[in-house]
Amino acid sequence: MLTLLLLPGCNGETAPIQLAGDTMGTTWHVSYVAGESEPDSQRLEQGIEEQLERVNASMSTYRPDSEISRFNALDTHTWFAASPDFFRVLTTALAVGSQSEVAYDVTVAPLVDLWGFGPGGAIDEPPSDQQIAQVKKRVGQGNLRIDDEHSRVMKLSDLTLDFSSVAKGFAVDQVAQWLTAQGVTRYLVEVGGEMRLSGLSGRGDLWRIAIEQPDSSGRSVAVTAALTDVGVATSGDYRNYFEVNGRRYSHSIDPRTGYPVAHDLVSVTVVHPSCMIADAWATALTVLGPERALAVAQAQGLAVYFIRRIGDSFVPSHTPQFAGYLIDPQP
């Protein structure tokens, strides 16, 4: 679901070099303005792929030998020695879970699967209340124990982790940090719609991105933002859902209830110095719904742009921290 779009620039700008590939069941793109000291594009592309492969090898639930798959297969009450990357992503996710009234929970995967949005594929009918109640017993980040001193984690019940709501943002951050270490200072990194920007664009001004209008019937720009040296992530329910008997079921599952969210908040964009944190918060705020999302975002000091669907209209709003990024939505 690509909801953040890089806007084209004007004639006469320095055209960024474009690199792209596949990863994590989606795509990645890097646009960078060439300088005098960084490696050539072929070497940069190889290095980017290596960074993404490292994240995949740790956090892909589709790989039986990945770090997260090995943890998920582990017996309860057994300590698991986590890599620094894995431990960082997990503890960040748990912190966002606590700060978001547990609207965000990286143990929600069994419910996502039950509703037909996981690896098992789509379903024809919604699950029964009894099925939901049974599967919900396997969900809850409170059933994890963390040993900060030794970077270990233990599960107290038969739960599984899924970092799909945070791993892309983490991968963006890792690629961005690696590019900076190679001497690349002006770039845009995007993985599956999550972004990080650095320095100035080819125009010599801030990078311009468009937040997509949450309309499943087409693609159009809702608003344009200008920014740099931040991560950006968007979450929404308007492309991944199913309908039964006229009722729409979103892929965003509330781990507290076990059911898809049922409110009018359809798009949430978060800007944060860490794309990983922006990624997690975009999901958390989507689950919370319009009133609680705004209250929690303001309490956390987050820069957030919201879009609600009220009747046939889209109604935008944002926290004060987001205001400085908005520009006239013209190309």
C-alpha positions as CSV (number, residue, x, y, z in Angstrom):
1,M,0.0,0.0,0.0
2,L,2.0,2.9,-1.3
3,T,0.5,6.0,0.3
4,L,3.5,8.3,0.3
5,L,4.6,9.5,-3.2
6,L,7.7,11.4,-4.2
7,L,6.7,14.4,-6.2
8,P,8.5,15.3,-9.4
9,G,10.6,18.4,-9.5
10,C,11.0,21.2,-11.9
11,N,13.1,21.3,-15.1
12,G,16.7,22.2,-14.5
13,E,17.2,20.3,-11.3
14,T,19.9,17.9,-10.6
15,A,18.2,14.6,-11.4
16,P,18.6,12.1,-8.5
17,I,20.1,8.6,-9.3
18,Q,17.4,6.0,-8.9
19,L,18.0,2.5,-7.5
20,A,15.2,-0.1,-6.8
21,G,14.6,-3.8,-6.1
22,D,12.4,-6.2,-4.2
23,T,12.3,-7.0,-0.5
24,M,10.0,-8.2,2.3
25,G,7.2,-9.1,-0.2
26,T,7.2,-5.5,-1.5
27,T,9.6,-3.1,-3.2
28,W,12.4,-0.7,-2.2
29,H,13.5,2.5,-3.9
30,V,16.4,4.9,-3.2
31,S,16.8,8.3,-4.9
32,Y,20.0,10.1,-4.2
33,V,21.8,13.2,-5.4
34,A,25.3,12.2,-6.4
35,G,28.3,13.9,-4.7
36,E,32.0,13.6,-5.1
37,S,33.0,11.0,-2.6
38,E,30.4,8.2,-2.4
39,P,30.8,4.8,-4.0
40,D,29.4,4.2,-7.5
41,S,25.8,3.3,-7.9
42,Q,26.4,-0.4,-8.4
43,R,28.3,-0.7,-5.1
44,L,25.6,1.3,-3.4
45,E,22.9,-1.0,-4.7
46,Q,24.8,-4.0,-3.5
47,G,25.2,-2.5,0.0
48,I,21.5,-1.6,0.2
49,E,20.5,-5.1,-0.7
50,E,22.9,-6.4,2.0
51,Q,21.2,-4.2,4.6
52,L,17.8,-5.3,3.6
53,E,18.8,-9.0,3.5
54,R,20.1,-8.7,7.1
55,V,16.7,-7.3,8.3
56,N,14.9,-10.0,6.3
57,A,17.0,-12.8,7.8
58,S,16.1,-11.6,11.3
59,M,12.5,-10.5,11.0
60,S,10.8,-12.4,8.1
61,T,8.0,-14.8,9.3
62,Y,8.1,-16.3,5.8
63,R,11.6,-17.8,6.5
64,P,11.6,-20.8,8.8
65,D,15.2,-20.2,9.7
66,S,14.8,-16.5,10.5
67,E,15.4,-15.2,14.0
68,I,11.8,-14.4,14.5
69,S,10.7,-17.8,13.2
70,R,13.1,-19.5,15.6
71,F,11.7,-17.5,18.5
72,N,8.1,-18.3,17.5
73,A,8.9,-22.0,17.4
74,L,10.5,-21.9,20.9
75,D,8.8,-23.5,23.9
76,T,7.4,-21.2,26.6
77,H,9.4,-20.2,29.6
78,T,12.7,-20.5,27.6
79,W,15.0,-17.6,27.3
80,F,15.9,-16.5,23.7
81,A,19.1,-14.6,23.1
82,A,18.2,-11.9,20.6
83,S,20.5,-10.1,18.2
84,P,20.9,-6.3,18.8
85,D,18.6,-5.5,15.8
86,F,15.9,-7.9,17.0
87,F,16.0,-6.7,20.5
88,R,15.9,-3.1,19.5
89,V,12.8,-3.6,17.3
90,L,11.0,-5.7,19.9
91,T,11.6,-3.3,22.8
92,T,10.6,-0.3,20.6
93,A,7.4,-2.1,19.6
94,L,6.6,-2.9,23.3
95,A,7.1,0.7,24.3
96,V,4.7,1.9,21.6
97,G,2.3,-0.7,22.7
98,S,2.3,0.6,26.3
99,Q,2.1,4.2,25.2
100,S,-0.8,3.5,22.9
101,E,-3.1,1.9,25.4
102,V,-2.1,-1.5,23.9
103,A,-3.8,-0.6,20.6
104,Y,-0.5,-1.7,19.1
105,D,0.7,-5.2,19.9
106,V,3.3,-7.3,18.0
107,T,1.8,-10.5,19.2
108,V,-1.5,-9.9,17.3
109,A,-0.5,-12.2,14.4
110,P,-2.9,-15.1,15.3
111,L,-5.8,-12.7,15.1
112,V,-4.6,-11.2,11.8
113,D,-4.4,-14.8,10.4
114,L,-7.8,-15.7,11.7
115,W,-9.3,-12.7,9.9
116,G,-7.7,-13.8,6.6
117,F,-5.0,-11.1,6.4
118,G,-2.0,-13.3,7.2
119,P,0.0,-16.0,5.3
120,G,-3.0,-18.4,5.4
121,G,-4.8,-16.3,2.9
122,A,-8.3,-14.7,2.6
123,I,-11.5,-16.0,4.1
124,D,-15.0,-16.1,2.8
125,E,-16.8,-15.5,6.1
126,P,-15.8,-13.7,9.3
127,P,-14.8,-15.9,12.2
128,S,-17.3,-16.7,15.0
129,D,-17.2,-14.9,18.3
130,Q,-16.0,-18.2,19.9
131,Q,-13.1,-18.6,17.4
132,I,-12.0,-15.0,18.1
133,A,-12.2,-15.5,21.9
134,Q,-10.1,-18.7,21.6
135,V,-7.4,-17.1,19.4
136,K,-7.3,-14.0,21.5
137,K,-5.9,-16.0,24.4
138,R,-2.7,-16.3,22.4
139,V,-2.4,-12.5,22.1
140,G,-0.9,-10.0,24.6
141,Q,2.5,-8.4,24.9
142,G,2.1,-8.7,28.7
143,N,3.0,-12.4,28.2
144,L,6.6,-11.5,27.2
145,R,9.4,-11.1,29.7
146,I,12.4,-8.9,28.7
147,D,15.9,-9.2,30.2
148,D,17.5,-5.8,29.2
149,E,20.9,-6.7,30.7
150,H,21.4,-9.7,28.6
151,S,19.2,-8.8,25.6
152,R,17.0,-11.9,26.1
153,V,13.2,-12.4,25.7
154,M,10.9,-15.2,27.0
155,K,7.3,-16.0,26.3
156,L,5.0,-17.0,29.1
157,S,2.3,-18.3,26.8
158,D,2.0,-19.8,23.3
159,L,2.3,-16.5,21.4
160,T,4.0,-15.5,18.2
161,L,5.7,-12.3,17.2
162,D,5.1,-10.4,13.9
163,F,7.2,-7.4,13.1
164,S,5.4,-6.6,9.8
165,S,4.1,-3.3,11.2
166,V,7.6,-2.1,12.2
167,A,10.2,-4.0,10.2
168,K,9.9,-1.9,7.0
169,G,10.4,1.3,9.0
170,F,13.4,-0.3,10.7
171,A,14.8,-1.4,7.3
172,V,14.5,2.2,6.0
173,D,16.4,3.5,9.0
174,Q,19.2,0.9,8.5
175,V,19.6,1.7,4.8
176,A,19.6,5.4,5.5
177,Q,22.3,5.0,8.2
178,W,24.4,2.9,5.9
179,L,24.1,5.4,3.0
180,T,25.2,8.2,5.4
181,A,28.2,6.2,6.4
182,Q,29.1,5.8,2.7
183,G,29.2,9.6,2.3
184,V,25.7,9.9,0.7
185,T,24.0,12.9,2.4
186,R,21.1,13.8,0.0
187,Y,18.7,10.9,-0.4
188,L,15.2,9.4,-0.1
189,V,14.9,5.8,1.0
190,E,11.5,4.0,0.6
191,V,10.5,0.5,1.5
192,G,6.9,-0.6,1.0
193,G,5.7,3.0,1.3
194,E,7.7,4.0,4.4
195,M,10.3,6.7,3.9
196,R,13.3,8.5,5.2
197,L,14.7,11.7,3.7
198,S,18.1,13.4,4.2
199,G,19.6,16.6,3.0
200,L,18.2,18.6,0.1
201,S,16.5,17.3,-3.1
202,G,17.8,17.7,-6.6
203,R,16.1,21.1,-6.7
204,G,18.2,22.2,-3.8
205,D,15.2,22.5,-1.4
206,L,13.4,20.1,0.9
207,W,12.1,16.8,-0.4
208,R,8.4,17.0,-1.4
209,I,6.1,14.0,-0.8
210,A,2.4,13.6,-1.3
211,I,0.0,11.9,1.1
212,E,-2.4,9.9,-1.0
213,Q,-6.1,10.5,-0.7
214,P,-7.6,7.3,0.9
215,D,-9.9,6.4,-2.0
216,S,-9.9,2.8,-3.0
217,S,-11.4,3.7,-6.4
218,G,-8.3,5.6,-7.6
219,R,-5.2,7.5,-6.7
220,S,-5.0,11.2,-6.0
221,V,-3.1,13.6,-3.8
222,A,-4.6,14.6,-0.5
223,V,-1.9,17.0,0.6
224,T,1.8,17.8,0.0
225,A,4.5,18.0,2.6
226,A,8.1,19.3,2.4
227,L,10.6,17.8,4.8
228,T,14.1,16.4,5.4
229,D,16.1,14.4,8.0
230,V,13.0,12.5,9.2
231,G,11.2,9.3,8.7
232,V,7.6,9.1,7.4
233,A,5.0,6.3,7.6
234,T,1.4,6.0,6.6
235,S,-1.2,3.5,7.7
236,G,-4.7,3.1,6.2
237,D,-7.5,0.6,5.7
238,Y,-8.7,1.6,2.3
239,R,-6.9,-1.0,0.1
240,N,-6.7,-4.1,2.3
241,Y,-10.1,-5.2,3.4
242,F,-13.0,-7.6,2.5
243,E,-16.7,-7.3,2.4
244,V,-19.4,-9.8,3.4
245,N,-23.2,-8.9,3.2
246,G,-22.4,-5.3,2.7
247,R,-20.2,-5.0,5.8
248,R,-16.5,-4.0,5.4
249,Y,-13.8,-5.7,7.4
250,S,-10.5,-3.8,7.7
251,H,-7.1,-5.5,7.9
252,S,-6.4,-3.3,11.0
253,I,-7.2,-5.6,13.9
254,D,-7.6,-4.2,17.4
255,P,-5.7,-6.6,19.7
256,R,-7.8,-5.5,22.6
257,T,-11.0,-6.8,21.1
258,G,-9.9,-9.3,18.5
259,Y,-12.0,-7.6,15.8
260,P,-11.2,-5.3,12.9
261,V,-11.4,-1.6,13.6
262,A,-14.8,0.0,12.8
263,H,-14.4,3.7,12.7
264,D,-14.0,6.5,10.1
265,L,-10.3,7.2,10.5
266,V,-8.9,5.9,7.2
267,S,-5.4,7.3,6.9
268,V,-2.7,8.2,9.4
269,T,0.7,9.7,8.5
270,V,3.4,10.1,11.1
271,V,6.6,12.0,10.8
272,H,9.4,11.1,13.3
273,P,13.2,11.1,13.4
274,S,12.9,7.3,13.4
275,C,11.0,5.7,10.5
276,M,10.7,2.5,12.7
277,I,8.9,4.5,15.4
278,A,6.8,6.4,12.8
279,D,5.8,3.0,11.3
280,A,4.7,1.6,14.6
281,W,2.8,4.7,15.6
282,A,0.9,4.9,12.3
283,T,-0.5,1.5,13.0
284,A,-1.2,2.2,16.6
285,L,-3.1,5.4,15.9
286,T,-5.1,3.8,13.1
287,V,-6.4,1.2,15.6
288,L,-7.2,3.8,18.3
289,G,-9.7,5.7,16.1
290,P,-10.1,9.4,15.5
291,E,-10.7,10.7,19.1
292,R,-8.3,8.6,21.0
293,A,-5.7,8.8,18.2
294,L,-5.6,12.6,18.4
295,A,-5.5,12.6,22.2
296,V,-2.7,10.1,22.4
297,A,-0.7,11.7,19.5
298,Q,-0.9,15.1,21.3
299,A,0.1,13.5,24.6
300,Q,3.2,11.9,22.9
301,G,4.1,15.1,21.0
302,L,3.8,13.3,17.6
303,A,3.6,15.0,14.2
304,V,0.6,13.3,12.6
305,Y,-1.8,14.0,9.7
306,F,-5.2,12.3,9.9
307,I,-7.8,11.7,7.2
308,R,-11.4,10.6,8.2
309,R,-14.1,9.4,5.8
310,I,-17.3,11.1,6.8
311,G,-20.1,10.2,4.4
312,D,-18.8,10.8,0.9
313,S,-16.2,13.3,2.1
314,F,-12.6,13.1,3.3
315,V,-11.9,15.3,6.3
316,P,-8.3,16.1,7.2
317,S,-6.8,17.2,10.5
318,H,-3.3,17.2,12.0
319,T,-1.5,17.8,15.3
320,P,0.4,21.1,15.8
321,Q,3.7,19.4,15.2
322,F,2.7,18.5,11.6
323,A,1.8,22.0,10.6
324,G,5.3,23.1,9.6
325,Y,5.6,20.3,7.0
326,L,2.5,21.3,5.0
327,I,2.8,23.2,1.7
328,D,0.5,24.3,-1.1
329,P,-0.4,20.9,-2.7
330,Q,0.9,21.9,-6.1
331,P,3.6,20.0,-8.0
